Amino acid sequence: MAEGENPRFIVTNLPAAGCKVEKDRERFEPARLYEEGYCARGEMENVLKQQVLDLQADAMSTHYLASTSFAVAGAFGYLLLERLRTLGCHGTELARATAGTIRLKLLKVAARVTVSVRRCTCN
């Protein structure tokens, strides 16, 4: 890295010699295990964190279909934001933005609430 060395270590129970089949041996190379396994796991945790924190799509434990459908709708909402980021924000500063940032910068709708008081003209 530009700042200097940044070593990564993976502890695994995979065989040191890799797979017996020659063509599958490259699956066990340390760099590939780190990039495709460990980093992918971290990215999935980031996606789940965005759903929970940015979209308030927390897990629900219920036996009712309507509640389950609501949880699926939250996942669908994240999918829509992800597609908006990938396709609509390509080449912009929002291309790598979180779901919450896209929601705040692109989708947030402001409202103005006006209170009117009706006065009684009773005697």
N, C-alpha and C positions, 0 to 999 in steps of 0.2 A: 504494500500500500504506500501511498505518498508520504504518510507520516512515519513509516518504518514497518518493521516486522509485526505481524498479527497472526501468530500461530493458532490453529484450531486442532482440537483433539476429539476423537470419537472412540468411545468404548463400546465394543460389540462382541457378540458371541459367534459371529460369522467365522468360518475357517480362514486361517491366515493364508493358506495356499489358494484360496478362492474356490471356485467351482471346478469339479472334475471335467466338465465339458469345456473344451478349449474356447468355443465361441461365447460362452457365458462368463468367462473369467474376468472380463473387463467390468462387469457389474460390481465386483468387490474391490475395485481400486479406491484408495482412500479419498481422493479428490471427488470422485463420482458419488461415493457414499455420502460425503458431506454436502455436496451441492444439490443432489437429487433427492436425498433422503432427509437429512437434518434440516437444511434450509427450507425445503418444501413443507416440513412439519411446522416450522416457525411461521411461515407465510400463512398457513391455514389457521394458526392461532391468532394471527393479526386480523384475518377476515372475520373470525368469530367475535373478536373483541370489537371490531367496527359494528357488527350487527347488534351487539348488546349495548355498547356505550353510545354510538352515534345514531342508531335507529331505534333504540329502546325495544329491541326484539329479543327479550329474555326468554329463557326456557320456561315452559309451562308443563306441569304434570297434571293431566286430566284424562278422563275417559270419554269426554264429550266431543263429538265430531266438530262442532262449531268452534270450540277452543283450539283444536288441532288445526283446523283450517286457518284460523287467525295466525298461528305460528308459521304456517306455510306461506301465508301472505307476507309476513315479515321477511322471510328468506327470498321471496319473489321481489320484494322491494329492493333488497340489496342487489339482486341480480340486475334489476333495471338500472340502478345507480352505477354498477360496474360496467354495464354496456354503454351508458352515457359517458363515463370516464374514458373507456377504451376507444369508442368510435367518435364521440362528439368533442372530446377534449384533446384528441391526438395532436401533438405538436404545440400544446399550450402549457402554461405553468400548472394547470390542473390535471395534466396527464398522469401524474403519480399521486394525486391528492386522495385523502381518505374520504369515506362516504360522508362523514360529518362536514368536512370542508366543502364538498360539492353541494351538499344540502344547504349549507349556510350561504355560499356564494352564488349559487345558481337557482336554487329552488325555493328559498325562504320567501314567504309572502308576508308583507307587513299589512297591518290593518289599523285603522284609526277609529277609536270608539268615542262617540259623542254622546254625552249625557244631557238630556233635556229634562227640566223639571217643570211640571205643570202645576201651576199655583191655583189653589181653590179661591174663587172670588165669592165665597159664601158670606152672608151677613152675620 
